């Protein structure tokens, strides 16, 4: 559903937010390790997130990445998806047809429109704070069980 880049961006944002809830800044190495992503790839993703003001990059010896509490509350998953993948998931055809529309529907148009609307609602109504809280409380996780061992 999301590109691999977008999946890592969401995971990185959630991890940074969870650490920010504990007043900690995190570096690229730690983020990459915690989300099981290559370091160089993680660095590029964090540049995009920082450029779009979704995470804060602090320079210097005590630097790293963080997200302020107000930003966590106001940032929803749709902002991350749009920054990384654009708005395709919100408007695209389920079969990838360019001219698909209500007037000229593909065979999946009506069924996929419902799914797309549900996904849009989910992404727009889910905040980073909500997801980070689940992570810090131990109710959710970012890596597979095998990676945690």
C-alpha positions as CSV (number, residue, x, y, z in Angstrom):
1,X,0.0,0.0,0.0
2,X,2.8,2.4,0.9
3,X,6.2,2.6,-0.7
4,X,9.1,1.1,1.3
5,X,10.4,4.7,1.8
6,X,7.1,5.7,3.2
7,X,6.9,2.7,5.5
8,X,10.4,3.6,6.9
9,X,9.4,7.3,7.2
10,X,6.3,6.4,9.2
11,X,8.3,4.0,11.5
12,X,11.1,6.6,11.9
13,X,8.6,9.3,12.8
14,X,6.9,7.1,15.4
15,X,10.2,6.1,16.9
16,X,11.5,9.7,17.1
17,X,8.1,10.8,18.6
18,X,8.3,7.9,21.2
19,X,11.8,9.0,22.3
20,X,10.7,12.7,22.3
21,X,8.0,11.7,24.8
22,X,10.8,10.7,27.1
23,X,12.7,13.9,26.4
24,X,15.4,12.1,24.3
25,X,16.9,13.1,21.0
26,X,18.0,10.3,18.7
27,X,20.6,9.9,16.1
28,X,20.5,8.4,12.6
29,X,22.3,5.2,13.7
30,X,19.8,4.5,16.5
31,X,16.8,5.3,14.4
32,X,18.1,3.0,11.5
33,X,18.7,0.2,14.0
34,X,15.3,0.5,15.7
35,X,13.3,0.5,12.5
36,X,15.6,-2.1,10.7
37,X,16.5,0.3,7.9
38,X,19.8,0.9,6.2
39,X,21.6,4.0,7.7
40,X,22.1,5.9,4.4
41,X,18.5,5.3,3.4
42,X,17.3,6.5,6.8
43,X,19.4,9.6,6.5
44,X,17.7,10.5,3.2
45,X,14.2,9.9,4.7
46,X,15.0,12.0,7.7
47,X,16.1,14.9,5.3
48,X,12.7,14.7,3.7
49,X,10.9,14.7,7.0
50,X,13.0,17.6,8.3
51,X,12.6,19.6,5.1
52,X,8.8,19.2,5.5
53,X,8.9,20.3,9.2
54,X,7.7,16.9,10.4
55,X,10.7,16.2,12.6
56,X,13.3,18.7,14.0
57,X,17.0,18.2,13.3
58,X,19.2,19.6,16.0
59,X,22.9,20.0,15.2
60,X,25.9,19.7,17.6
61,X,27.2,17.2,20.1
62,X,23.9,16.9,21.9
63,X,22.0,17.0,18.6
64,X,19.8,14.5,16.9
65,X,16.2,14.3,15.9
66,X,13.1,15.2,18.0
67,X,9.5,16.1,17.6
68,X,7.9,18.7,20.0
69,X,4.8,17.6,21.8
70,X,2.5,20.1,20.1
71,X,3.8,18.9,16.7
72,X,3.2,15.3,17.7
73,X,-0.4,16.1,18.5
74,X,-1.0,18.0,15.3
75,X,0.9,15.7,12.9
76,X,-1.2,12.9,11.4
77,X,0.0,10.1,9.3
78,X,-1.4,11.7,6.1
79,X,1.2,14.5,6.4
80,X,4.0,11.9,6.5
81,X,2.6,10.0,3.5
82,X,2.1,13.1,1.5
83,X,5.6,14.3,2.2
84,X,7.2,11.1,1.1
85,X,4.8,9.5,-1.5
86,X,2.7,12.5,-2.5
87,X,-1.1,12.3,-2.6
88,X,-1.4,9.2,-4.9
89,X,-2.8,6.9,-2.3
90,X,-5.6,9.5,-1.7
91,X,-6.6,9.9,-5.4
92,X,-5.2,7.0,-7.5
93,X,-7.0,4.2,-9.3
94,X,-6.9,0.7,-7.7
95,X,-5.7,-0.7,-11.0
96,X,-3.3,2.2,-11.7
97,X,-5.3,3.6,-14.7
98,X,-4.7,7.2,-15.4
99,X,-8.1,8.1,-16.7
100,X,-10.2,6.2,-14.1
101,X,-13.0,8.4,-12.7
102,X,-16.6,8.2,-11.6
103,X,-17.7,9.0,-15.2
104,X,-15.2,6.6,-16.7
105,X,-14.7,3.9,-13.9
106,X,-12.4,0.9,-14.0
107,X,-13.8,-2.5,-12.9
108,X,-12.7,-1.8,-9.3
109,X,-13.6,1.9,-9.1
110,X,-16.5,1.8,-6.7
111,X,-15.1,-0.8,-4.4
112,X,-11.7,0.8,-4.3
113,X,-13.2,4.3,-3.7
114,X,-14.6,3.0,-0.4
115,X,-11.3,1.5,0.6
116,X,-9.4,4.7,-0.4
117,X,-11.9,6.8,1.7
118,X,-11.4,4.5,4.7
119,X,-7.6,4.7,4.4
120,X,-7.8,8.5,4.1
121,X,-9.9,8.7,7.2
122,X,-7.4,6.5,9.1
123,X,-4.4,8.5,8.0
124,X,-6.0,11.8,8.7
125,X,-7.3,10.9,12.1
126,X,-4.2,9.1,13.5
127,X,-1.7,11.4,15.2
128,X,2.0,10.7,15.8
129,X,1.4,11.2,19.5
130,X,-1.2,8.4,19.6
131,X,1.2,6.0,17.9
132,X,4.2,7.0,19.9
133,X,2.2,6.5,23.1
134,X,1.4,3.0,22.1
135,X,5.0,2.3,21.5
136,X,6.3,3.7,24.8
137,X,3.7,1.9,26.7
138,X,4.7,-1.4,25.1
139,X,1.4,-2.0,23.5
140,X,2.8,-1.8,20.0
141,X,6.2,-2.4,18.3
142,X,8.0,-1.3,15.1
143,X,10.0,-4.4,14.2
144,X,9.1,-8.0,13.8
145,X,9.4,-10.3,16.8
146,X,12.4,-12.0,15.1
147,X,14.3,-8.7,15.0
148,X,13.6,-8.0,18.7
149,X,15.3,-11.2,19.9
